[in-house]
Amino acid sequence: MQSGASQDTKPVVFVLLDRFTLLAFAASIEPLRLANRTAERSLYDLSVVSESGAPVTASCGVEIKVDGALPDCPSGAMIVVCGGTDVGRAVTRPLMNWLRREARRGVSLCAVDTGAQALAASGLLDGRKATIHWENREGFAEAFDEVELSSRIFVIDGERMTAAGGLAATDLMLRLISLQHGPELGSEVSDQMVYTAPRTDTENQRLSTPARIGVRHPKLSRVIALMHEHIEDPLSAAALAQAVGMSTRQLERLFRRYLDRSPKRYYLELRLEKARRLLLQTDMSVISVALACGFTSPSHFSKCYRSQYGRTPYRERGVVDADARGQSSGPRGATLVALPDGALEVEADDLPEDEDDDAEA
């Protein structure tokens, strides 16, 4: 904590969760430090804590010493929760209870990167608008349907503020500096950071579809957008082609020309990418993940997943098979899988397919 803070100094406490993202943390704290330096007075009293007061290791392996534990936070401080990878394990009951107590005291609560999950799990984003890193969007939406989830880089909803991570944290802090101390100071801090084009809360997190795929073709972009919008209820190739005024043969040629794969294959890969994020970020059952990604047959989902990623959905979560534990194997053509709760479940290997339309020929 800084010394010599005056009465008009705003205390800001950064709560580092285990495996937090160093970039988002630095992008959050540096604008406030530079605001103090530029203003030549202590506008913000900055401190860093962890749940227990022990050093915290970032996702990149760098260990950060902290100023104290959660109970050591000054009263009335704005709290910034810094999340990162495997955030579900880092959000503990003591942390949630502490956040709820602070919220009852009326403090401002901010979260960067996946820190929004800590606020949501504590019930502090219910009925509010928020954002989270795009990679965690599907899992967050499935777990916290009471939150109005935005794809913007940052969201300010009263005393709750969330930023998607990375440099979006800087954009949020520059906005707060401008709101609290004037746009001139915000611009000066931006100049100090050599950040010449700060973004507003109207900006989306991800590049446009044409920019991501490196192709500017309006009909191709529209079809890909429709695929993203219909992951749970996939559209047929005929329906996609009709939506953009093309024949299925023309659509096939379009995808082959620009993306070197068929529309069916591209669509399947999108669905499997979402499935992988849900498997890694949520506690949803494998069957629920399959349904959320448009697969009505668990065996077909498992086969497609293994073909894409080299392992089955169950093993994606580190579940060992029964043979490795000295247990009996399942029926022929299947693997008996040990689930985390100790139960056994049969995972089909090469069972007959009933969803040939979803598979790439």
Order of alpha helices (4+ residues) and beta strands (2+ residues): beta-alpha-beta-beta-beta-beta-beta-alpha-alpha-beta-alpha-beta-alpha-beta-beta-beta-alpha-alpha-alpha-alpha-alpha-alpha-alpha-alpha-alpha-alpha-beta-beta
